[in-house]
């Protein structure tokens, strides 16, 4: 039951307070890394989805022989340019910078080396 609720281990009795503290810190660090990974994937996934969707619409329109108006083409290309610019701004000089706001309102700005 405890493992199903997220427990990662059980302290033996008698327990060593230093070992318990180390296990707790390790567990908290893992949860923080998992949350950060989720945030990065989410923040990079949105621009990728925008690029993918707009290129698919252009490809399908072309494959179906549908005429694309200059305004429609400019709009689709504008969305692609904006999304790729967002991704390019995130990755600068070998680092990736992610800015996000958590559901409870805390703002995160994280810079990670890509190398």
C-alpha positions in Angstrom: 0.0 0.0 0.0 2.7 2.5 1.0 4.7 1.8 -2.2 1.6 2.4 -4.3 1.3 5.8 -2.6 4.9 6.8 -3.5 7.0 5.3 -0.7 10.5 4.6 -1.9 11.8 2.8 1.2 11.2 2.0 4.8 13.6 2.9 7.7 14.5 0.0 9.9 14.2 0.1 13.6 16.1 1.5 15.3 16.8 4.1 12.6 19.8 6.3 12.1 18.6 10.0 11.9 21.4 10.9 9.6 20.5 8.2 7.1 16.8 9.1 7.3 17.7 12.7 6.6 19.8 11.7 3.6 17.0 9.5 2.2 14.5 12.4 2.6 16.8 14.9 0.9 17.4 12.4 -1.9 13.7 11.8 -2.4 13.0 15.5 -2.5 15.8 16.1 -5.0 14.4 13.4 -7.3 10.9 14.9 -7.2 12.4 18.3 -8.0 14.3 16.9 -10.9 11.2 15.1 -12.2 9.2 18.4 -11.9 12.0 20.3 -13.7 12.1 17.7 -16.5 8.4 17.9 -17.0 8.5 21.7 -17.1 11.3 21.6 -19.8 9.5 19.0 -21.9 6.3 21.0 -21.7 7.9 24.4 -22.5 9.8 22.9 -25.5 6.9 20.7 -26.6 4.5 23.6 -27.2 6.6 25.4 -29.9 7.4 22.0 -31.5 3.7 21.2 -31.7 3.0 24.6 -33.3 5.7 24.0 -35.9 4.5 20.5 -36.6 0.8 21.5 -36.9 1.5 24.3 -39.3 3.8 22.3 -41.5 1.2 19.5 -41.6 -1.5 21.9 -42.6 0.6 23.2 -45.4 1.6 19.7 -46.6 -2.0 18.4 -46.5 -3.3 21.5 -48.4 -0.7 21.0 -51.0 -1.3 17.2 -51.3 -5.0 17.8 -51.7 -4.4 20.4 -54.4 -6.0 23.2 -52.3 -4.9 26.7 -53.1 -3.2 28.5 -50.3 -3.8 32.2 -50.3 -0.7 34.4 -49.8 -2.3 35.6 -46.5 -2.8 32.0 -45.3 0.7 31.0 -46.3 2.1 34.1 -44.5 0.1 33.3 -41.4 1.3 29.7 -41.3 4.9 30.7 -41.8 4.5 33.4 -39.2 3.4 30.8 -36.6 6.4 28.6 -37.6 8.8 31.6 -37.3 7.4 32.6 -33.9 7.6 29.0 -32.5 11.1 28.4 -33.8 12.2 31.8 -32.4 10.8 30.7 -29.0 12.9 27.6 -29.1 16.0 29.4 -30.4 15.7 31.9 -27.5 15.6 29.0 -25.1 18.8 27.5 -26.3 21.6 30.0 -26.3 25.4 29.4 -26.3 25.2 25.8 -25.2 22.6 26.3 -22.5 18.9 26.0 -22.4 16.8 28.5 -20.5 13.3 27.7 -19.5 10.9 30.1 -17.9 7.7 28.8 -16.5 5.1 29.5 -13.8 3.9 26.7 -11.6 0.2 26.1 -11.0 0.5 27.7 -7.5 2.0 30.9 -9.0 5.8 30.3 -8.3 7.9 31.6 -11.3 10.8 29.4 -12.3 13.7 30.5 -14.5 16.2 27.7 -15.0 19.3 27.6 -17.1 20.9 24.2 -17.8 24.1 23.4 -19.8 23.3 21.3 -22.9 26.8 19.7 -22.9 
